[in-house]
Amino acid sequence: MGTHVIKMPDIGEGIAEVELSQWHVKVGDLVVEDQVLADVMTDKAMVDIPSPVHGKVIALGGQPGEVMAVGSVLISIEVEGAGNLKESAAPAPAKEAPVAPKVEAVVESKPAPAAPRPAAVCQGPMVAREADERPLASPAVRKHALDLGIQLRLVRGSGPAGRVLHEDLDAYLAQGQSSASAPVGAAYAQRNDEEQIQVIGMRRKIAQRMQDATQRAAHFSYVEEIDVTAIEELRAHLNEKHGASRGKLTLLPFLVRALVVALRDFPQMNARYDDEAQIITRLGAVHVGVATQSDVGLMVPVVRHAEARSLWDSAAEISRLANAARNGKASRDELSGSTITLTSLGALGGIVSTPVLNLPEVAIVGVNKIVERPMVVKGQVVIRKMMNLSSSFDHRVVDGMDAALFIQAIRGLIEQPATLFVE
């Protein structure tokens, strides 16, 4: 037997260090070639680190949240033969984010008897873990478990490396409901449980970027309501006529088109501000960042050259990028280089929001939900579909009057949708 030592690979783009976000293995685990060992976080994206060998994990080189230099020891694996006398790097991830390989099953030992459940926790498919052992789970799953009053350490994970998934929580609850009903008054039982969540990986990057943006930029927001009745009618017509062959259109590609057209008259919005060099760079290309929620937090994949895309081309690219971001497969290139950002909470969009700038950009356009309201049109009270745009700007670069005129230009384009396509 020998030892194969794997170093942190060079991920590229001049990156000298990365943050170790999560281990997918632990000491004693058997691993196979191409199995994902760990997730590391660069300034731009989460990257999977696969194993180049079969073997048994004998040592881990760091803890989640630790910043590790490229070339430092990541993991040691016991292998058949002499191993590698020279410490070699793990395979560098491809430029496009790799698809997570299928992991061979590892036989689990029989769990120890489960501890008695607290009054407010449902019984279910349980697994014995030490009290201080932190089960693998995404932030969304952890929040869901907390909302349901479930202790994650009691839930058996069916994901890679025993990761707890949403389906595992559902199975836990279903098993509990079938095995026993909750005691009378359980809904009002006192709770004293706590959970400490380390801010690492994508959540740390989001926190740093949001803090940096609010500290460095002089934010101001501008809100305007827009009558979207006409464009919703156009969207429904296009979907009925072309949806089967070209795909369904949401409102987002229309908004991307409105941004492209409005920016012709307001190029100062399609810009990046280097506040250290005191240089504003206005760009001809419109690379629209589309804020997308994922299990690991908010990500902003980029629709490149939106100025050269049709409605359906934009719609297809938005859908592709959103799926990649939600599945953790968006590449570094797909998550960088935006010149202006569009953010929407969809049906949860509320009435007003105050989006935070995506530095070094100087403008972000926020979309709120569509509601039907009575409006006065030509002296008559009619029901119209209304929506607010809640947008933020960097006051160091953008004047209030220009911001208002820019949003009014977008409003005019949306309310008279034919003008979106008049050159």
FENMO-V940902 format. One record per pair of residues at least 6 apart in sequence whose ideal C-beta (glycine too) atoms are under 6 Angstrom apart, sorted by the first residue. I is the first residue (numbers start at 0). J is the second residue. Records with the same first field share a line. If there is no record, write none. Layout:
I = J + J
This chain:
0 = 77
1 = 78 + 80 + 81 + 82
2 = 75 + 77 + 82
3 = 52 + 76 + 78 + 82 + 83
4 = 72 + 75 + 86
5 = 73 + 74 + 89
6 = 70 + 72 + 73 + 86 + 88
7 = 67 + 69 + 71 + 73
8 = 88 + 89 + 91
9 = 69 + 91
10 = 41 + 46
14 = 41
15 = 69
16 = 66 + 68
17 = 39 + 41
18 = 40 + 66
19 = 39 + 61 + 63 + 65 + 67
20 = 38 + 39 + 40 + 199 + 200
21 = 38 + 63
22 = 37
23 = 35 + 160
24 = 30 + 36 + 56 + 160
26 = 56
28 = 56
29 = 55 + 105
30 = 50
31 = 53 + 103
32 = 52 + 53
33 = 49 + 100
34 = 50 + 102
35 = 47 + 49 + 99
36 = 48 + 50 + 74
37 = 48
38 = 45
39 = 46
40 = 200
43 = 331 + 334 + 335
44 = 331 + 334
45 = 327
46 = 92
48 = 89
51 = 90
52 = 76 + 78
54 = 76 + 77 + 78
55 = 77
56 = 76
57 = 75 + 77
58 = 75
59 = 74
60 = 72 + 73 + 74
61 = 67
63 = 199
64 = 197 + 199
95 = 330
96 = 328 + 330
102 = 159
110 = 126 + 127
111 = 127
113 = 125
116 = 122
118 = 185 + 188
119 = 148 + 185 + 188 + 190
120 = 148
121 = 172 + 175
122 = 175 + 178 + 179
123 = 171 + 174 + 175
124 = 155 + 170 + 171 + 174
125 = 153
126 = 155
128 = 152
134 = 151 + 152 + 163
135 = 160 + 161 + 162
136 = 151 + 163
137 = 294
139 = 294
140 = 163 + 165
143 = 168
144 = 151 + 168
151 = 163
154 = 163 + 167 + 171
156 = 162 + 163 + 167
157 = 167
158 = 164
201 = 295 + 296
202 = 296
205 = 296 + 297
209 = 355
212 = 355 + 356 + 358
216 = 356 + 393
217 = 394 + 395
218 = 391
219 = 392 + 394
220 = 353 + 391
221 = 390 + 402 + 403 + 406
222 = 351 + 387 + 389
223 = 388 + 406 + 410
224 = 385 + 387
225 = 386 + 410 + 413
226 = 383 + 414
227 = 369 + 384 + 386
228 = 383 + 384
229 = 416
230 = 253 + 413 + 416
231 = 384
233 = 416
234 = 248
237 = 248
238 = 247 + 248
245 = 311
248 = 314
251 = 317
252 = 310 + 313 + 314
255 = 287 + 305 + 313
256 = 419
257 = 409 + 412 + 413
259 = 285 + 305 + 306
260 = 412
261 = 408 + 409
262 = 268 + 269 + 285
265 = 405
266 = 281
268 = 362 + 405
269 = 282 + 285 + 338 + 339
270 = 279 + 281 + 361
271 = 280 + 359
272 = 279 + 359 + 361 + 396
279 = 396
282 = 338
284 = 304
285 = 305 + 306
286 = 301 + 303 + 336 + 337 + 338
287 = 302 + 305 + 341
288 = 299 + 301 + 337 + 340 + 357
289 = 317 + 341
290 = 299 + 342
291 = 298 + 300 + 321 + 324
293 = 324 + 325
298 = 324
299 = 357
300 = 320 + 324 + 329 + 333 + 334
301 = 336 + 337
302 = 316
323 = 329
339 = 360 + 362
340 = 357 + 363
341 = 364
342 = 354 + 365
343 = 366
346 = 368
348 = 367 + 368
349 = 367
351 = 389
352 = 365 + 389
354 = 363 + 365 + 391
356 = 363 + 391 + 393
357 = 363
361 = 393 + 396 + 397
362 = 392
363 = 391
364 = 390
365 = 389 + 390
367 = 386 + 387 + 389
369 = 384 + 386
370 = 385
371 = 382 + 384
372 = 385
373 = 380 + 382
374 = 383
388 = 406
390 = 406
392 = 402
412 = 418 + 419
